[in-house]
Amino acid sequence: MALQRTMAYADANDLAIIKEAAAQSNVGEAEIIRNAIHLAALRVQRRSEPLRMRRFASGDPTFAARVDEYLANDFGGRSERPRPESS
């Protein structure tokens, strides 16, 4: 990775936190700042890309009505929406 020098102003409290973190982790302050810049750049890049959701056919005509139930089961919670009555 080719590095390029730049200058930025930072809050004194933030710099103190970075300095302390660098001392505790035996990593240079510059490395912490480079990592933070990299993460910020990735976050901005992701926001600028369109959200791509794949579509699929479940074959279950009641799937959309029961999506809360599926999600609750997967995440260990309870579905708040009552199940539709089948006839």
GIHUTA-V197578 format. One record per pair of residues at least 24 apart in sequence whose C-alpha atoms are under 7 Angstrom apart, sorted by the first residue. I is the first residue (numbers start at 0). GAP is how many residues later the second one is. If there is no record, write none. Layout:
# GIHUTA-V197578
I/GAP ; I/GAP
This chain:
# GIHUTA-V197578
none
